Amino acid sequence: MFYDIIKSFHLISIISWMVGLLYLPRLFVYHNDTKNLSEMHETFLLMEYRLLTFIMTPALVLTYILGFLLLYDNIYFLSESYFLTKLFLVFCLTIFHLYLSILYKDFKKGYRNYKTKFYRIINEIPTLLMIIIILLVIVKPNFQII
């Protein structure tokens, strides 16, 4: 039962983290179309800050902590190729999270380094990774990593 509770909270934290990973680039799309120092610019900065600080980062930390607790109970997963691939993709999501933090800091400094289309494109990255991760976890394909 304890395992199921940890697993449930792990899934809740994953969902919370994914919501942020999907929503923050969308905020960047709209933020990029505002003028620096305008009221909307300040509103977007506040929304992005709160999303990163109060939802995404705590959810990321909880996802990892609970995931490691689950792995501790099922260490044999580390011998499964699908699981190692999943771990790599989760690490990619973590790098993406850090990259979004950098993009937020650029907005905060008033930099507009990219066109709106760039933010629309990167908005799809967590969706694709999430789909692949879910397929790996559910299907558990048996393939060899060389």
N, C-alpha and C positions, 0 to 999 in steps of 0.2 A: 504494500500500500504506500509506503514512504517513497518508493521508486516512482509510482504513478503520480504522486503529488509533485515531486521534483520535475518529472517529465511534463506535467500540465503547466507548471509555472515557466518551464523552459519554452514551451510553445507560445505562451502568452507574451513572454519577453521577445521572442522572435517576431511575432506579429507586430508588436509595438515598434520594434526596430525597423522592420520592413515598411511600416506606414511612413516613418520618417524618411527612409531612403527613397521612397516613391514620391513623397510630398515636397521635400526640400528642393529638388531640382525644378519642380513645377513652380514653386515660389520664385526661384531664380529667373525663370522665363518671364514672369510678370514684373519682377523687380528690375530686370534689365531694360524694360521699356519705360521706366520712370526717370525723372531728372534727379541728379544728385542734389542733396540738401532740401528736396521737396518734402512735403508732409507724407506723401505716399512712400518715398524712399525710407524715411525714418520708421514708418509703420512696418514695412517689409523687413527692415533690419531687426526690429523688435520681435516680429513673428519668427524669423529665422533663428535668432538667438535663443528664444524660448524653446523652439522645436529641438535644436541641437543640444541645449543644456539640460532641459528638464524631461525630455522624452527619449531622444535618440541615444545619447551617450549612456544614461543609466540603463536603458534597454540593452545596449551593446554589452555593457559590463555584466549585467545579469544573465544574458544569453551565454556568455563565455563561462561564468561561474557555474551555472546550472548544467551547462553542457559538459564541463569537466567533471562535475559530480556524477553525471550519468555515465560518462566514459570510465570513471574510476570503478564503477560497478560492472562495466562491460568492456574490460580492457581488450578483449579478443577482437573488438571492432577494428582495432589498429592493424589487424592482419587482413582486413577486407579491402580490396581495391576500390570498390564503390565508395566506401567510407573515407578513404584517404583522398579520393577525388572531391568528395563533398567538403572535407576539411579545407582543401585548397581553395575551393570556390567561396567558402565562408571567409577565408582569409582575404580573398579578392574583394568581397563585400566590405570587409573592414578597411582595406586600403581605399575603397571608394568613399566610405564614410569619412576618412581622414582627408581625402581630396575635397569633399564637399565642405569640410571645415575651412580649408584653405580658400576655397571660392567665396565662402561667407566673409572671411577676413578681407579679401580683395574688395568686395562690395562695401564693407565697413570703411575701408580706406578711400572709397570713391572711385576705385578702378573699374573700368568696364572693358575687360580684355577680350571678350568674346561676343559674337553676335547671338541674338536670341535663338537662332537655329541650333547652335551648339548645345544650349541648355535643353532644348527639346530632344536632341539626340541622346545626350547622356541620361536623360530621364528614363530611357528604355533599358539601360544597363542592369539596374537591380531587378527589373522584371524578368529579363532573360536568365540571369543567374538564379533567381528564385525558382523559375520553372525547371531548370536543370537540376537544382538541388532537390526539389520535391520528387522529381522523377527518379533520381538516384536513391533516395531514401525509401520510396514506396516499391519500386521495381527491383532494386538491389541487383543490378546487372553483374554478371560474372565475367569480367574482362581482366586481362593482364596488363599491368603497368610496367613498362620496360624501363 
